Amino acid sequence: MTMKLRNHYYIMRHGEALSNVRNVVSCWPETFNNSLTTKGKKDIKASVENLKNKNVSLIFHSPLKRARMSAEIAGKVLKFKNLPAGRQVKPDKRLREVQFGIYNGRHLEGMWESFKNEEERIHRGIEGGGETYKEILDRMLDFLREVDETYSGRNVLIISHEGPLFLLQGKTMGLTLKETIERFPPEVRPHKAEIRELN
C-alpha cells in the first residue's frame, strides 16, 4: 500500500560531481573537495527549470558538497530569495549518501566485490561502519515522517543521492526492500540531476 502524505514531494539526485567522473566513492565524512562539474551545474539548472511553476516552497538536501551545491542552484533558479517568508533551503544529515565504510575515498569497483548479490545489502553493511539498506531506509523515513508532520499542503524538493532516493521511492510505493531492489535495477534508479515525483 502506498504511503499517504500531507505534502507533495519531488526527489532529485545531485548533479554530476568529480567523484562520478573519477569513479570514486564519496560519502560522509568527505575525503576531498567533491564539487559539481560544469556539466553537473548545467544539468541541475536545466532540471529545476521544470519546477518553476510547481510552487516549491521547501528544499531539503544532503549536507555533502555535491548535494549542497545542487540545492543552492535550485534555490537560485526558483528565486527563493525574492519569495515570501517560509521558503527555505535546509540541510539534513539523514539525506546523506550511503555510508560506505572502508571504501570512502577509494575506487568504486572494489566495493561491489564485497557482496555476492544486492539482496545481501539489506542486512549487511561494508566493513568499517558501512550502512545496510534497512538502516538507510530507516533514516530516510524518519526524515520524511518528520517533514510530513511539520508541514502540510507544501510542495517540497528533496535533494539526495541515488541509493537513499531509490530506497525511499520504493517504500512510498508500498514495496518491501527486496521488491524495491527488483523493481529498481541500477539503470532505472535516479540519474544525476533527475527529478521525480515521489507522490
C-alpha positions as CSV (number, residue, x, y, z in Angstrom):
1,M,0.0,0.0,0.0
2,T,1.4,3.4,-0.9
3,M,2.1,5.9,1.8
4,K,-0.3,8.7,2.5
5,L,1.5,12.0,2.7
6,R,0.2,15.5,3.5
7,N,2.7,17.3,1.3
8,H,3.7,16.8,-2.4
9,Y,7.3,15.7,-2.7
10,Y,9.8,15.9,-5.6
11,I,13.1,14.0,-5.3
12,M,16.2,14.9,-7.2
13,R,19.7,13.3,-7.3
14,H,22.6,15.7,-7.2
15,G,24.3,16.7,-10.4
16,E,27.5,15.1,-11.8
17,A,30.4,15.6,-9.4
18,L,34.1,14.9,-9.5
19,S,33.6,11.6,-7.7
20,N,31.3,10.4,-10.6
21,V,33.8,11.3,-13.2
22,R,36.7,9.6,-11.3
23,N,34.5,6.6,-10.2
24,V,35.5,7.2,-6.6
25,V,33.3,6.5,-3.6
26,S,32.5,9.7,-1.7
27,C,30.3,9.6,1.5
28,W,30.5,11.2,4.9
29,P,33.0,12.4,6.0
30,E,34.1,13.8,2.6
31,T,37.8,13.0,1.9
32,F,38.3,15.5,-0.9
33,N,36.7,18.7,-2.4
34,N,34.0,16.9,-4.3
35,S,32.4,19.7,-6.2
36,L,29.9,19.5,-9.1
37,T,31.4,19.5,-12.5
38,T,30.5,22.2,-15.1
39,K,28.1,19.7,-16.6
40,G,26.6,18.9,-13.2
41,K,25.8,22.5,-12.6
42,K,24.2,23.0,-16.0
43,D,22.1,19.8,-15.6
44,I,20.8,20.8,-12.3
45,K,19.8,24.3,-13.6
46,A,18.0,22.7,-16.6
47,S,16.2,20.2,-14.5
48,V,15.0,22.7,-11.9
49,E,13.6,25.0,-14.6
50,N,10.8,22.4,-14.9
51,L,9.8,23.1,-11.3
52,K,9.3,26.9,-11.8
53,N,5.5,26.6,-12.0
54,K,5.2,24.0,-9.2
55,N,5.3,26.4,-6.3
56,V,8.1,24.6,-4.4
57,S,8.5,26.3,-1.0
58,L,10.9,24.0,0.8
59,I,14.2,22.4,-0.3
60,F,15.9,19.8,1.9
61,H,19.3,18.5,0.9
62,S,22.1,16.2,2.0
63,P,24.9,18.2,3.5
64,L,27.5,16.6,1.2
65,K,29.0,19.2,-1.1
66,R,27.6,17.9,-4.4
67,A,24.1,17.9,-2.9
68,R,24.5,21.3,-1.2
69,M,25.7,22.9,-4.5
70,S,22.8,21.4,-6.3
71,A,20.4,22.8,-3.6
72,E,22.0,26.3,-3.9
73,I,21.5,26.2,-7.7
74,A,17.9,25.1,-7.3
75,G,17.2,27.9,-4.8
76,K,18.5,30.4,-7.3
77,V,16.5,29.0,-10.2
78,L,13.3,29.0,-8.1
79,K,14.2,32.6,-6.8
80,F,13.8,31.7,-3.2
81,K,15.5,34.9,-2.0
82,N,12.8,37.0,-3.7
83,L,9.8,35.0,-2.5
84,P,7.7,35.4,0.7
85,A,8.9,34.1,4.1
86,G,8.5,30.4,4.7
87,R,10.6,29.5,1.7
88,Q,13.7,27.6,3.0
89,V,16.7,25.6,1.8
90,K,17.8,23.3,4.7
91,P,20.5,20.6,5.0
92,D,19.6,17.4,6.8
93,K,22.1,14.7,7.7
94,R,19.5,11.9,7.2
95,L,19.7,12.6,3.5
96,R,23.4,11.8,3.3
97,E,24.9,9.4,0.8
98,V,25.1,5.7,1.8
99,Q,27.9,5.2,4.4
100,F,30.4,3.0,2.5
101,G,32.8,2.3,5.4
102,I,36.4,1.5,4.4
103,Y,35.7,2.3,0.7
104,N,35.1,6.0,1.3
105,G,37.6,7.9,-0.9
106,R,38.5,4.7,-2.8
107,H,37.8,3.4,-6.3
108,L,34.2,2.2,-6.9
109,E,35.0,-1.1,-8.5
110,G,36.4,-2.9,-5.4
111,M,33.3,-2.0,-3.4
112,W,30.9,-4.2,-5.5
113,E,33.0,-7.3,-4.8
114,S,32.1,-7.0,-1.1
115,F,28.6,-8.6,-1.8
116,K,27.5,-11.8,-3.6
117,N,24.3,-10.0,-4.6
118,E,22.5,-6.8,-3.8
119,E,20.0,-8.5,-1.5
120,E,22.9,-9.1,0.9
121,R,23.0,-5.3,1.4
122,I,19.5,-5.3,3.0
123,H,21.0,-6.6,6.3
124,R,24.8,-6.3,5.8
125,G,26.9,-3.2,5.6
126,I,30.5,-2.8,4.3
127,E,33.3,-3.2,6.9
128,G,34.3,0.0,8.7
129,G,30.8,1.3,9.6
130,G,29.0,0.8,6.3
131,E,25.2,1.0,6.4
132,T,22.7,-1.6,5.5
133,Y,19.8,-0.8,3.2
134,K,17.5,-1.2,6.2
135,E,19.5,1.5,8.1
136,I,19.5,3.8,5.1
137,L,15.7,3.5,4.6
138,D,15.1,3.9,8.3
139,R,16.8,7.3,8.4
140,M,15.1,8.5,5.1
141,L,11.7,7.5,6.5
142,D,12.5,9.3,9.8
143,F,13.2,12.4,7.8
144,L,10.1,12.1,5.6
145,R,7.8,11.5,8.5
146,E,9.1,14.5,10.4
147,V,8.7,16.8,7.5
148,D,5.2,15.5,6.8
149,E,4.2,16.1,10.4
150,T,5.7,19.6,10.5
151,Y,4.2,20.9,7.3
152,S,1.0,20.4,5.3
153,G,0.0,21.2,1.8
154,R,3.5,22.2,0.7
155,N,5.5,21.3,-2.4
156,V,8.9,20.0,-1.2
157,L,12.1,19.2,-3.1
158,I,14.4,16.6,-1.6
159,I,18.0,16.5,-2.9
160,S,19.9,13.4,-2.0
161,H,21.8,10.5,-3.6
162,E,21.0,7.5,-5.8
163,G,20.8,4.8,-3.1
164,P,18.8,6.7,-0.4
165,L,16.4,8.0,-3.0
166,F,15.5,4.8,-4.8
167,L,15.0,3.1,-1.4
168,L,12.7,5.8,-0.3
169,Q,10.8,5.7,-3.6
170,G,10.2,2.0,-3.3
171,K,8.9,2.4,0.3
172,T,6.4,5.2,-0.7
173,M,5.1,2.8,-3.3
174,G,4.5,0.2,-0.7
175,L,7.3,-2.2,-1.7
176,T,9.5,-4.2,0.6
177,L,13.3,-3.7,0.3
178,K,13.6,-6.9,-1.7
179,E,10.8,-5.8,-4.0
180,T,12.4,-2.3,-4.3
181,I,15.7,-3.9,-5.5
182,E,13.8,-6.0,-8.1
183,R,11.7,-3.0,-9.2
184,F,14.6,-0.6,-9.5
185,P,17.6,-2.2,-11.1
186,P,20.6,0.2,-11.4
187,E,19.6,1.5,-14.8
188,V,16.2,2.8,-13.6
189,R,17.3,4.4,-10.4
190,P,17.5,8.2,-10.1
191,H,20.0,9.6,-12.6
192,K,22.2,12.5,-11.8
193,A,20.2,15.8,-11.8
194,E,17.0,13.8,-12.5
195,I,13.7,15.0,-10.8
196,R,10.9,12.6,-10.0
197,E,7.6,13.0,-8.2
198,L,7.6,10.9,-5.0
199,N,3.8,11.0,-4.5
